[in-house]
């Protein structure tokens, strides 16, 4: 993973001290709230229902074991002993006090962690496939390009105050595990007809009040043009975006208003006219960045462990975990293992200080001291020897972190909802808990198979309900909470917005309504079809009829 240069380190340390002075002046009354607001947002600090919330950047979801330990230490000291991993692979602390935030940021900076540009109308954390670098279906590792984008976008003088927040995702694989088409700009590494590797560029994706899947702006651009094209797109958006209405300020609305052909014309004109000094990516710069993402020293003797089949036969729960939570590795004798943070008794993505320390220790022992955070609010050990799977599973079981539910019914995305967020209309965490409680039969969960349930406490869609195979959105009506349920969403290459399947239901009706949808799916499915495959074949009408019956 990328290690900070002395220049990087100095930059974040100076930022901490700048913010320390800003907080001091705010508390003393010489910097009023209107002046302080953009400054705190630029440092990831929100004011929510009960306390400030600080969002910590985890660039492209990668952490060292020491960084995870430090996040755990700060959670214990400043945030009631836990943190929350988000769908942008960041971490949030929901309980810090304003006067303590500079000290918190100072302690994080010692481990090359910061909160810069995790909030505000700027370019946010670039996200990526959690299996980048080790995926068997990968054309090229996208992480070096994510780091290039991070360095280009951090403190960019033109883009500190965009019409709205701006999100970029990159994928180098044949499958989309990063929800690329739901981003303001999505990048896929692709080959052209000549065999050259470059990027296809997709623009205008986003959720919220107006969910839209991105459109292709360029089927192929060479690597050298990456930063220049990004700069041109965001310049046009910065000039043309709607600053009068924040609900119409995202680039997706600009794409809808102008059309992709007109927007492409404007971007091309900007690109042709702009000074590209420092923006052209040379082969040398790309190769230098790749040196920060070299493979660990894999055990050349690691092979397909012969005893694995016997261990699986003797331990059905272990077998489920290996099969369901494991991902094929491009290096023989290794697996990538996803560790579920979908607890029945707390919000998906929550992790305690003790768990962070334990996971850091296990990463040191079994995965070269590296941890990855996923779009689905889970953890990945990317490089586990097959012969180490059983002892790792045993230790995770002792920590209650060995649930074999990745990609299944109870592996949900869920926003904090009305428990924490002042924008929410309804609770979401209790709904996730009710679904966990209702569907407690592991055999049934595995029989249902791949299913993505995503839930948000309002239309802002922080829980990505639009892209859920089953999406749940909370809403308030005359002081009572209701939940709209939609089906058919997708975050993958066939990205699609889900469609409302019936009338909104009360909180205690959500899990039974999901059960009706799943019963209909079991009646309709053919062979090994997943829920989304059955929906795509038969459409929404049978599911609507099932809810009316």
ChimeraX attribute file (.defattr): number of C-alpha atoms within 10 A of each C-alpha:
attribute: neighborCount
match mode: 1-to-1
recipient: residues
	/A:1	16
	/A:2	16
	/A:3	11
	/A:4	12
	/A:5	10
	/A:6	8
	/A:7	9
	/A:8	12
	/A:9	17
	/A:10	13
	/A:11	12
	/A:12	21
	/A:13	18
	/A:14	12
	/A:15	19
	/A:16	25
	/A:17	15
	/A:18	13
	/A:19	18
	/A:20	19
	/A:21	12
	/A:22	19
	/A:23	21
	/A:24	15
	/A:25	14
	/A:26	18
	/A:27	14
	/A:28	10
	/A:29	10
	/A:30	12
	/A:31	15
	/A:32	12
	/A:33	13
	/A:34	8
	/A:35	12
	/A:36	15
	/A:37	16
	/A:38	16
	/A:39	17
	/A:40	21
	/A:41	20
	/A:42	21
	/A:43	25
	/A:44	21
	/A:45	26
	/A:46	20
	/A:47	17
	/A:48	16
	/A:49	15
	/A:50	12
	/A:51	16
	/A:52	18
	/A:53	23
	/A:54	29
	/A:55	26
	/A:56	29
	/A:57	24
	/A:58	24
	/A:59	23
	/A:60	28
	/A:61	26
	/A:62	23
	/A:63	22
	/A:64	18
	/A:65	23
	/A:66	16
	/A:67	22
	/A:68	25
	/A:69	22
	/A:70	22
	/A:71	27
	/A:72	25
	/A:73	22
	/A:74	23
	/A:75	26
	/A:76	16
	/A:77	15
	/A:78	19
	/A:79	21
	/A:80	15
	/A:81	17
	/A:82	24
	/A:83	25
	/A:84	23
	/A:85	27
	/A:86	27
	/A:87	23
	/A:88	26
	/A:89	29
	/A:90	24
	/A:91	25
	/A:92	23
	/A:93	23
	/A:94	26
	/A:95	20
	/A:96	20
	/A:97	15
	/A:98	19
	/A:99	13
	/A:100	13
	/A:101	21
	/A:102	22
	/A:103	15
	/A:104	21
	/A:105	24
	/A:106	20
	/A:107	18
	/A:108	22
	/A:109	21
	/A:110	14
	/A:111	18
	/A:112	17
	/A:113	23
	/A:114	25
	/A:115	26
	/A:116	23
	/A:117	23
	/A:118	25
	/A:119	24
	/A:120	25
	/A:121	18
	/A:122	23
	/A:123	26
	/A:124	21
	/A:125	29
	/A:126	27
	/A:127	29
	/A:128	30
	/A:129	28
	/A:130	29
	/A:131	28
	/A:132	22
	/A:133	22
	/A:134	21
	/A:135	24
	/A:136	15
	/A:137	15
	/A:138	19
	/A:139	17
	/A:140	18
	/A:141	23
	/A:142	25
	/A:143	29
	/A:144	23
	/A:145	21
	/A:146	21
	/A:147	19
	/A:148	16
	/A:149	18
	/A:150	17
	/A:151	12
	/A:152	14
	/A:153	22
	/A:154	16
	/A:155	15
	/A:156	12
	/A:157	8
	/A:158	13
	/A:159	19
	/A:160	17
	/A:161	16
	/A:162	22
	/A:163	24
	/A:164	22
	/A:165	21
	/A:166	22
	/A:167	20
	/A:168	24
	/A:169	25
	/A:170	30
	/A:171	31
	/A:172	25
	/A:173	23
	/A:174	15
	/A:175	14
	/A:176	19
	/A:177	21
	/A:178	26
	/A:179	23
	/A:180	31
	/A:181	32
	/A:182	32
	/A:183	27
	/A:184	26
	/A:185	28
	/A:186	27
	/A:187	25
	/A:188	23
	/A:189	24
	/A:190	21
	/A:191	17
	/A:192	14
	/A:193	6
	/A:194	6
	/A:195	8
	/A:196	13
	/A:197	17
	/A:198	21
	/A:199	24
	/A:200	19
	/A:201	24
	/A:202	24
	/A:203	27
	/A:204	25
	/A:205	27
	/A:206	26
	/A:207	22
	/A:208	17
	/A:209	12
	/A:210	16
	/A:211	22
	/A:212	23
	/A:213	24
	/A:214	24
	/A:215	21
	/A:216	17
	/A:217	19
	/A:218	14
	/A:219	14
	/A:220	18
	/A:221	19
	/A:222	16
	/A:223	18
	/A:224	16
	/A:225	18
	/A:226	20
	/A:227	20
	/A:228	20
	/A:229	22
	/A:230	18
	/A:231	22
	/A:232	21
	/A:233	22
	/A:234	21
	/A:235	19
	/A:236	20
	/A:237	23
	/A:238	19
	/A:239	11
	/A:240	15
	/A:241	23
	/A:242	19
	/A:243	15
	/A:244	9
	/A:245	11
	/A:246	12
	/A:247	14
	/A:248	17
	/A:249	20
	/A:250	24
	/A:251	29
	/A:252	27
	/A:253	20
	/A:254	19
	/A:255	22
	/A:256	13
	/A:257	11
	/A:258	12
	/A:259	13
	/A:260	18
	/A:261	11
	/A:262	12
	/A:263	21
	/A:264	20
	/A:265	12
	/A:266	16
	/A:267	22
	/A:268	16
	/A:269	13
	/A:270	18
	/A:271	20
	/A:272	12
	/A:273	10
	/A:274	12
	/A:275	10
	/A:276	15
	/A:277	7
	/A:278	10
	/A:279	16
	/A:280	15
	/A:281	17
	/A:282	13
	/A:283	11
	/A:284	9
	/A:285	13
	/A:286	15
	/A:287	11
	/A:288	12
	/A:289	17
	/A:290	18
	/A:291	12
	/A:292	14
	/A:293	16
	/A:294	12
	/A:295	11
	/A:296	10
	/A:297	7
	/A:298	15
	/A:299	12
	/A:300	9
	/A:301	8
	/A:302	14
	/A:303	14
	/A:304	13
	/A:305	14
	/A:306	10
	/A:307	10
	/A:308	17
	/A:309	11
	/A:310	10
	/A:311	14
	/A:312	17
	/A:313	11
	/A:314	11
	/A:315	12
	/A:316	11
	/A:317	15
	/A:318	21
	/A:319	19
	/A:320	17
	/A:321	22
	/A:322	23
	/A:323	13
	/A:324	20
	/A:325	21
	/A:326	21
	/A:327	19
	/A:328	18
	/A:329	21
	/A:330	15
	/A:331	17
	/A:332	16
	/A:333	20
	/A:334	26
	/A:335	26
	/A:336	25
	/A:337	27
	/A:338	27
	/A:339	25
	/A:340	25
	/A:341	26
	/A:342	27
	/A:343	20
	/A:344	17
	/A:345	13
	/A:346	14
	/A:347	24
	/A:348	27
	/A:349	28
	/A:350	20
	/A:351	22
	/A:352	18
	/A:353	23
	/A:354	17
	/A:355	19
	/A:356	22
	/A:357	19
	/A:358	19
	/A:359	25
	/A:360	25
	/A:361	17
	/A:362	20
	/A:363	22
	/A:364	16
	/A:365	13
	/A:366	19
	/A:367	24
	/A:368	18
	/A:369	19
	/A:370	24
	/A:371	25
	/A:372	21
	/A:373	28
	/A:374	28
	/A:375	22
	/A:376	28
	/A:377	25
	/A:378	26
	/A:379	23
	/A:380	25
	/A:381	24
	/A:382	28
	/A:383	25
	/A:384	23
	/A:385	23
	/A:386	20
	/A:387	18
	/A:388	16
	/A:389	22
	/A:390	18
	/A:391	11
	/A:392	18
	/A:393	20
	/A:394	14
	/A:395	15
	/A:396	18
	/A:397	13
	/A:398	9
	/A:399	13
	/A:400	13
	/A:401	18
	/A:402	22
	/A:403	24
	/A:404	25
	/A:405	24
	/A:406	24
	/A:407	18
	/A:408	19
	/A:409	21
	/A:410	28
	/A:411	26
	/A:412	30
	/A:413	28
	/A:414	29
	/A:415	29
	/A:416	25
	/A:417	24
	/A:418	20
	/A:419	17
	/A:420	20
	/A:421	21
	/A:422	12
	/A:423	14
	/A:424	24
	/A:425	23
	/A:426	27
	/A:427	27
	/A:428	28
	/A:429	24
	/A:430	19
	/A:431	24
	/A:432	30
	/A:433	19
	/A:434	19
	/A:435	21
	/A:436	20
	/A:437	14
	/A:438	14
	/A:439	16
	/A:440	12
	/A:441	11
	/A:442	17
	/A:443	9
	/A:444	11
	/A:445	17
	/A:446	17
	/A:447	13
	/A:448	19
	/A:449	18
	/A:450	19
	/A:451	22
	/A:452	27
	/A:453	26
	/A:454	27
	/A:455	33
	/A:456	32
	/A:457	32
	/A:458	28
	/A:459	21
	/A:460	19
	/A:461	25
	/A:462	23
	/A:463	30
	/A:464	27
	/A:465	34
	/A:466	35
	/A:467	30
	/A:468	27
	/A:469	26
	/A:470	28
	/A:471	30
	/A:472	32
	/A:473	26
	/A:474	27
	/A:475	22
	/A:476	15
	/A:477	9
	/A:478	5
	/A:479	9
	/A:480	11
	/A:481	17
	/A:482	24
	/A:483	27
	/A:484	20
	/A:485	25
	/A:486	24
	/A:487	27
	/A:488	26
	/A:489	26
	/A:490	23
	/A:491	22
	/A:492	16
	/A:493	14
	/A:494	10
	/A:495	20
	/A:496	20
	/A:497	22
	/A:498	21
	/A:499	17
	/A:500	18
	/A:501	23
	/A:502	17
	/A:503	14
	/A:504	19
	/A:505	16
	/A:506	14
	/A:507	18
	/A:508	13
	/A:509	15
	/A:510	20
	/A:511	19
	/A:512	14
	/A:513	16
	/A:514	20
	/A:515	15
	/A:516	15
	/A:517	21
	/A:518	18
	/A:519	14
	/A:520	18
	/A:521	23
	/A:522	16
	/A:523	8
	/A:524	17
	/A:525	17
	/A:526	12
	/A:527	6
	/A:528	11
	/A:529	17
	/A:530	18
	/A:531	24
	/A:532	21
	/A:533	16
	/A:534	18
	/A:535	21
	/A:536	12
	/A:537	12
	/A:538	13
	/A:539	14
	/A:540	18
	/A:541	10
	/A:542	16
	/A:543	22
	/A:544	16
	/A:545	13
	/A:546	17
	/A:547	15
	/A:548	10
	/A:549	7
